[in-house]
Structure formats: C-alpha cells, structure tokens
C-alpha cells in the first residue's frame, strides 16, 4: 500500500511504525474471511482492510477523527484473526493500537462514552474495586431489563451469581517446588481474574509446584495494562505495565526462568512490552520481561506432565483469540489435555472470537451477544461434558450462555495430576458424566 506521510510526520516513532505496517498491506482481502465483525455485519469498513483504509486516511491527513472512523475502529475486537490469515505479515495489532491512542487524544466522545470508559478504567484493573462493583451489579442484576442503555444492562448481567472469597495465594510470597527444583518462575496474578475466579491462580500454583517449579508472586505487580491499552489510554496502561516490569526485573536478579501468565489476553500484552516501551526509559527491562513471558501452556510443555489414563470425559476446547492469534499458540493446550487423559473436541470455526475481547462485551454488547450465541452453538454442538479455555474473559462470556461447565485448562490439568476437582464442575450437578477423579 502506498503512503504519503511527510518527513516531518515520520519523525514520530508511532507514525513511522504505522507507515511500515501500512506499506506491507497488499489489499488482498484475505482478512475479511476470518474477521468476526465482518462476518456479523457484512460491512467492508468493519473488516481489517476497511479499517486500515480509515486509519491510513486519518493518520496521513493528521485530522480530527470523524464519527464514522471512530465507530468502525471501536467495533474492532482486536481478536487478531486477521494477523493469522494475512499472507503479507501485516502487524494489524500495532496499527489499531496506534489508531486508538490517536482517537483518544483527538476525538471528543459523547459524555456517556467518556463516563463509561472512565469508569471501566478505574474499576476493572483493580481487584478490590472490581469486587465491590460486582457486588453492586449482583444486587442490581434483577433490574437490568429496566436500564435504558444496553451497555448498562450488559454490565449488570455480567455479574456472576457468586463472588469468590479473596485468595491469600495472590499475596506476595514464594511457593516452593515439590521435590527437586526445575524452574523458578513468577506468576502474574492479574486483576479481573482475582475478582472473578480465584480458582485459576490456585490451580496454577499447585500444578507448577507439583511439577518442580518455585512460584514467585512478586511484590508490586498488578494489571498488565491491556484493558486501558485497548481503550487508547496509553499513559494509564504504561503506568500499570511499568509496575509489573519493575516487579519482575527485581525478581530476575534472583534468577527467573519465566513470567507465567494464565490469562492469554494479558499474555499477548506482556509479550509486547518490548514494543510498547521501546522509546521509554524502561526499554531494556521491558524487552527482557517480554523475552521470558510465557503462557502457562508453554511452561507446562517444558515440564514433565505425566500422561494420564482415559478419563472418559469429552472436553470442548475453546481457543482464545489472544492465545491462538495474539501469541500463535494453537496446539499446546489441546496436546496437554489429551496427554492428561481427556478426549478433546474442537468446535466449528474455532478461529472466530466469542465476543468477550476485554471490555468489548460491555462497550459493544449487541455485536458481542451475536458472537457469543454463535460460539456457544458451535461448542454445544459437540455435546461436551466440559468446556475448557485459557482466558478468564472467554470463560465469563461463554459461561453466561451455556449450562455446560466451563473451566480453565490449567484447572483440568491440576485435577488430572492430583489436585482437587474444579469447583465449577461440582457446582454443575446436572452433569452426571463429570466424576471425581481419584
């Protein structure tokens, strides 16, 4: 794609990066076939190719974004399926992130949009605030249908039926390996996950220590920055990311084999810290953190996960977009589940997003609902006993649309290797085929 940025514009590193990305696009349109919003809406401007044209025009002309451009950029899930499909290697993630930052700086949103975005940025990255918000939403949930705004209804309906107690395992500490130590790793405990589902971190710690890892919960870590980063709030996202970089850099002085991440949306962002901080004082440390950041499935593939006997359970595996497209991890979770003795089923169109996408299900609830319904249908069509996923957002999204129990992949692996049965399975008593493994 030909671009016409001026030499002055290209002095801006963000513009230079976007220029390189734009010039790599050859207009082929392969991306439209795998774009969830194009599948649902059928509008060229709601496809990656269409958005690329809008972003190019906006950035080249250095203009105030118009409502049309903002609408179509806002509708992007950042699922990155287009990056898996693109034969030219167009790095759409960096381009759309730059566009969102530009829009945040130059576009005057309505007061309701500004208020919602401000609220989400002040609540979701902070576990205790999020817990209080969930409690309020749980109380207000019976009145959701009375809300005039679909986004407010979505916020109330997202509240889980039960809010788990705080897990002391998320506090700064070190969990020692059982037996000879094979690795020393830092576990990212996250933010929203600590409020929505504490079982995931607990299972991860049990499994990693059982397999020979010292697991460090670093002092000072918190939100990865993804939630605010994808809203274009760059200053806020970098501030939270910087705290993680500082925390893990301190632990690296003692020797650290990996930063383990069990929420794939966070993993995609942490692995991109090197790019995000490339022009900032923490550039070297950020790059070092990115280089050892691993999804939990990557770490487990390096360890000796024992093979298990056939469990007689069918597990429908949902591939989170941030894992299969953002990190290009496609087979590890399925391989691990099969090795542990589960029968793994894959739904139709596994490349399509479930509609969660961070805050997307709260800001674009109508499109998100269509994608959720589609994903649930394809998963239930496999008649599974359990649904497994590697991202808390996907779990909440899909779980709100099905009676099939949904758990994190690591919970099943922990269960299969001596850990307790995932609580989500014991709460689904209607599923008679889910036994207690001994």
N, C-alpha and C positions, 0 to 999 in steps of 0.2 A: 504494500500500500504506500503510495506516495504521500509525503507530508511536507508542509510548508512552514515549519517553525522557524522563527528568526534566530540569528546567532545570539541575540540578547536573551531570548526565551530559553535557549538551550544551555545557558549558564546555570539554570535552575536544575539541580540533580534529579528532581522528581519529573520535570518535563523531559529531560534527556532520557530517563528510563522509559517513560511513556512513549517517546518518539521511537526508541528502539523496538518496543513491543508492537506499536502500530505498523512499523515498516516490515515486520515479519509476517503480517497478515496478508494472505493472497486472495481474500474474498471467496474462498471455495464453498463456504456454507455447510461444511460437514457438521459444524457445531449445532446447527438448527435441529438436526435429527435427534440429538441427545439432550437438548435443553428442556427442562421441565416446564418452565413458564411458556415457552413457545408451544409445547405440546398441549397445554391447557388453554392458552389464549389465542394461538394462531396468528399473532401479530409479529411481523418481521422485527419491529422495534423492541419486542420482548424476547429477542434471541440475542446471543452473544454478538453476532455480526452486526445486527441493528444497533446494539448498544455501543459497539466500537465506533460506528459512524457518528453517533451522537456525541460520544466522548471526544473524538477527534475534532469535530466542529467546535465544541465548547472550548477545548484547550487551545487549539490553534488560534482562534479569534480572541482568546483571553476575555471572554464575555461573561456577563452575569448569567448564570444558568436560567433557562426558562422552565416553566411548569411542566411542559411536555418531556423535556430531557430528564428532569428530576423524577417524574412519575415512573419512567421506564428503568432508570437506574435503581430506584427504590424497589422495584419489583424483582430485581435480580436476587436470587437466593445465595449467591456466592457458593453454589454447590460444586463448581469447578468441573462438572462433567465435560464441559467444552474443552478443558485442558487435556483430558484423557483422549478425546476424539481428534483434536487438531493435528493434522499431519505436518504443520509448519512450526509447531512448538510455540505458539503464541502464549505468552505468560499473562493470561487474562486476569489472574488474581491481583497482580501488582497494578495493572491498569485500572481496574474497577475500584481498588482501594484508593488510588490517587484521585479518581473522579469523585469519590465520596468525601474525601478530605477537602477537595476544591469546592464541592457543593456546600459543605458545612461552613466554609469560610465566606462564601459569596452569595448564598441564596437565603432569602427571607421567608422562612416557612411560616405557616399559619400558627397562631398561638397554641392551638390544640396539639399540633405536631411537635412544636418545641417543648411543650409541657410533658408530653408522653416520653419523648426522647430523654429529657432531663430526668424524669422520674426513673426510667429504666436504668440509666447510667448511674443513678445514685443508690439504687437498691440491689440489682442483680449481682454486681461484683462483690457484695459484702454479705457474707453468710448470715450474720445475726439480723441485719436489716431485712434480708430476704425472708428469714424465718418469720419475723413479725408481719411482713407483708402477706405471706402465705396464710398466716393465722387470720388476718383481716379478710383475705379473699375467701377463706373457708367459711367464715361467718356470713359473708355477703353472697356466697355462691347461690343460695336459693332464690336470690333476687336478680340473678344475671339477666334473665329474659326482659327485665324491665329497663335495662340500660339502653339508652338511645344510640350509643356508639358501639359498633361491632368490636372495636379494639378493647373497649372496657369489658364487654361480655367475655371476650377471649381471655382477658387477664383473670377474671373471676372463675371461669370454667377450668383454667389451668391448675387451680389449687388442688393438691392431692387430698384424698379422703383422710389420710393420716400424715402427720408431720413427724419424722423420726426424731428421737432424742439426740442431743449433741453427742458425738463420739469423741472420747478422750484420745483416741488414736490419732486424731488430726492435730493434736498439740505437738509443739517441737520436742523431739526425742529421737532415740535410736532404738530400733528393733533388731536384736542380734540374730544372726543366721543360726539355724538349727544344724548342728554338725559343722564340718569344715566350710569356711567361708570361700565362696567362688567369686562373688562380686560385692562391691559396695555401691549402692545406688541411692539417689534422692527421689522420693516420691512426691510428685506435685499433687497436693490435696484439693486444689481448685477452689471454686467459690460457690456457684449454684449447686453443684453436686453435694457439697457439705450440708446444704439445707434440704435438698430433695431426697437424697438417698445415701445414707452413711454406710450402707452395707458394701458398697463397691470398694471404697478405700480399705475397709476392714478385711474384705476377702483378698484384696491385692497384697496387703501386708502379710497375711497368713500364708498365702501361696508363695510369695517371694522368699520369705524366711525359711519356709519348708524346703525350698529348692536351693538354699545355700547363699542367700543374699542378706547382708546387713542393709536395712532400710532406714534411711535418714529422713526425718521430717524436719526440714530446715527452718530455722528461726527467721521470720520476716517475710516469708513467701506469701503469695495471695493470688488474686485473679491474674490470669495470663495476659489480659488486655484485649482479648478477641472481641468481647461484646461491644466495647466502646470503639475499638478499631474499625469494626464494620459499620459503625454509625458515622464514621468520618471524624470522630472526636480524637484526633491524633495526640494532642497534648495529654489528655487523660489516659489514653491507652499506653502511651510510652511511660508515663509515671508509674503505673502499676507494673508494667513489664520490667522497668528498671529495678524495682524492689526484688523481683524474682532473680534477675541477673546478679544482683549484689549478694543475695542469699546463697545462691548456688555456687557463685565464684568463691565465696568463703569456704564452702564445703569441699570445693575442688582442691583446696590447699592440703586437705587431709587425704586426697585421693578419691576420685569419683569415677566409676565406670560408665554411669548413665544417669540421666534425669528421666525417670519413668513417668509416663503420662497415660492415664487410663480414661481420659475423655478426649476423643480424637479431634474434636473441634479446637481444644486447647493445644493439642499436639501440632496441628498444622501451623498455628501461630507461633509457638515456641521455636519450631524448626525454622521459622522465618525471621527470628530476632536478628540474625546477622544482617539481613537486608534492611529491616526496619531501623536499625541503629548504625547503619553504615557510615553516616556522616555526623555521628554524635560521639561525645567523649567515651561512652561505654562500648564503642565499636568492637574492640578486640575481645572484651569479655563476652559480649553478646554473641559474637561469632563462635567462641569456644563453647558456650552453652548450647547453641544450635547444633553444633557438631556431635554432642553426646546426648541430645534429646532423642528419646525413643518411645514409640508406643509400647504399651506393656506386652503386646503380642510379639514384638521384635525381640524384647528381652527374653521372653519365655522360649523363643526358638533357639536362643543361645544356651539355655539351661537344659538339664536332663529331665524333662517332664515325663514321668513314667507312663507307659502305654496302659490303657485300661481295658477291661473286658466290656463286651457289648452291654450297654445299659438298657437296651430296649426302649429308648426314648428318641422321638423324632424332634429335631431342633431346626426350626426355620431360621436361617441366618440372615439378618438384615445388615447389609453393608452400608455403614455410614458414609456419606459423601466425603466428609473431611478425611476419612481413612482411605477409601478406595481411590478418590480423585486428588484430594489435597496432599496425601502422603504416598499415594501409589502402593498402598499395602492391600493386596487383593486376596491372597490365599492363606496367609499365616493364621488368622483366627479360625478359618474352616479346617485347616490342617490340624491345629491343636485340638479342636473339638472332636474331630474324627479319631485322633490318636487317643483321646481320653475315653473313647467308647460310645460316643453319641452318633446317631445317624443324622447327618447334616443335609438339609434341604435348602435349595436356593429358589426364591420366587421369580416369577417372570419380571422382566425389565428391572433387574437389580441395580442398574446404573441410575435410575430416577430417584430423585430426592423425596423424602417423606413429608417435607414441608415444614420441618422444625426450624432448621437453619438459624440457630442462635435466638435472636429476638424476632425473627421473621413471622412466626406464628402469632405474635402479639401485634405486629405492625401491619401485616397483610393477611388478616385472618381468613378472608374469603378464598384466596388462592391457596393458602396453606391447608384449608379444610378439604379442598378438592384433591390436593396431592396426598393428604393423609388417607382419605377414603380409598384412593387408588392403591396406595401401598398396603393398606390393611386387607383389601380384597385379594391382592396377589399373595400375601403371606398366608391368609386363612385358606386359600385355595389348596395349599399343600397339606392341610389338615394336620398341623404340627401339635405336639404336646407342649412345646415351649418355643418362644421366640427369643433369640439372642441378638444382642447388638453391642457395640463398643463405644457408645456415646450417650450420655445422660439425656441430652435434648431429644434424640430419636426415641429413647425409651419412654419418656413422658408423652411425646407426641403420639406414638403408635399405641401405647398402653391406654390412652384415653379413648381409643376407637375399637378395642377388641377385648374379649373376655379371656383370650389365651394369655397365660402368664408370660411376662417379658422380663428378662434378667440380663445383666451384663455378662459377656463372655467369660470374664475372669471369675465370676461367681460360680459358674458351672465347672470350670477347671479346678477351682478350690474345692468344691463339693466332691468332684470325682477323685481327688487325691487326698481325701481325709478330712476336709473341712465340713462345716455344718451345711444342711440343706438351705438354699437361698430362701429367705423369709417370703419373698414374693410367691414362691411355689406353695408354701404352707398356707398362704392366705387364699389360694385358689383351690379350695376343697372340691369344687365341681369337677376338677380334672383328675379323675380316678387313676389315670395312667401314670401319674407322677409319683413314684415310690420313694421311700427313704433309702438312700444308698448306704451300704454298710462297708 
